[in-house]
Amino acid sequence: MAIRFSVIVPVYEQWHLVPALLACLERQTLPKSRFEIILADNGSTHFAPPASLPANARIIVCEVPGSYAARNAAAAIATGDWFAFT
């Protein structure tokens, strides 16, 4: 089955909040094969991603400042039919 949803998350400095978000997404009833998670780092000076990521998650880096730029960078590579922004 194709990926249906792309969950796009811009992150700037607050990587310590990402594990809780990932835990919430892990509890979704939609099968993990139906959605992807794209974490877009937006130039964090303290880049500290989680030690492990779910299989359906990946991290990209966006050098252009601003959450809109990070969202757009993630959307450009997203493969889902629908985007969900956090």
PLY file of the C-alpha trace (Angstrom):
ply
format ascii 1.0
element vertex 86
property float x
property float y
property float z
element edge 85
property int vertex1
property int vertex2
end_header
0.00 0.00 0.00
1.16 3.51 -0.74
1.92 6.10 1.91
-1.26 8.05 2.51
-0.10 10.77 4.92
3.08 12.74 5.49
3.44 14.16 8.99
5.73 17.18 8.68
7.43 18.53 11.79
9.70 21.58 11.72
12.12 21.48 14.65
14.26 24.34 15.92
16.27 23.75 19.09
13.52 21.78 20.87
14.63 18.27 20.01
13.88 17.22 23.59
10.15 17.43 22.71
10.38 15.11 19.71
10.35 11.77 21.62
6.93 12.59 23.12
5.57 13.49 19.69
6.93 10.27 18.21
5.36 8.30 21.06
1.98 9.84 20.26
2.36 9.02 16.59
3.31 5.44 17.49
-0.13 5.03 19.08
-2.04 5.95 15.92
-4.45 3.34 14.65
-3.34 3.90 11.07
-0.72 1.31 10.12
2.80 2.77 10.12
3.20 1.71 6.52
0.51 4.25 5.58
2.23 7.37 6.96
5.68 8.87 7.08
7.15 11.33 9.57
9.56 13.99 8.33
11.41 15.93 11.01
12.89 19.08 9.45
15.70 20.59 11.51
15.74 24.32 10.93
19.30 25.22 11.86
19.34 24.18 15.50
22.58 25.15 17.21
22.16 22.13 19.47
21.13 19.38 17.06
20.13 16.50 19.33
17.77 14.10 17.55
16.46 11.00 19.33
18.88 8.07 19.50
16.46 5.98 17.47
13.61 6.75 15.13
10.64 4.68 14.04
11.10 3.01 10.66
8.64 5.45 9.07
10.52 8.57 10.28
13.45 10.51 8.87
15.29 13.74 9.51
16.17 16.40 6.98
18.08 19.64 7.46
16.81 22.96 6.14
19.41 25.73 6.19
16.93 28.50 5.34
15.67 30.15 8.56
12.00 29.95 9.49
9.44 27.26 10.15
7.78 27.90 6.79
11.03 27.13 4.99
11.44 23.92 7.01
7.86 22.87 6.24
8.34 23.58 2.54
11.60 21.62 2.43
9.88 18.63 4.02
6.83 18.95 1.78
9.10 18.93 -1.28
10.29 15.41 -0.47
7.11 14.06 1.14
5.49 11.10 -0.58
2.04 11.11 1.06
-1.20 12.07 -0.64
-2.05 14.31 2.33
0.19 16.46 4.54
-0.31 16.87 8.29
1.69 19.75 9.80
2.57 20.04 13.47
0 1
1 2
2 3
3 4
4 5
5 6
6 7
7 8
8 9
9 10
10 11
11 12
12 13
13 14
14 15
15 16
16 17
17 18
18 19
19 20
20 21
21 22
22 23
23 24
24 25
25 26
26 27
27 28
28 29
29 30
30 31
31 32
32 33
33 34
34 35
35 36
36 37
37 38
38 39
39 40
40 41
41 42
42 43
43 44
44 45
45 46
46 47
47 48
48 49
49 50
50 51
51 52
52 53
53 54
54 55
55 56
56 57
57 58
58 59
59 60
60 61
61 62
62 63
63 64
64 65
65 66
66 67
67 68
68 69
69 70
70 71
71 72
72 73
73 74
74 75
75 76
76 77
77 78
78 79
79 80
80 81
81 82
82 83
83 84
84 85
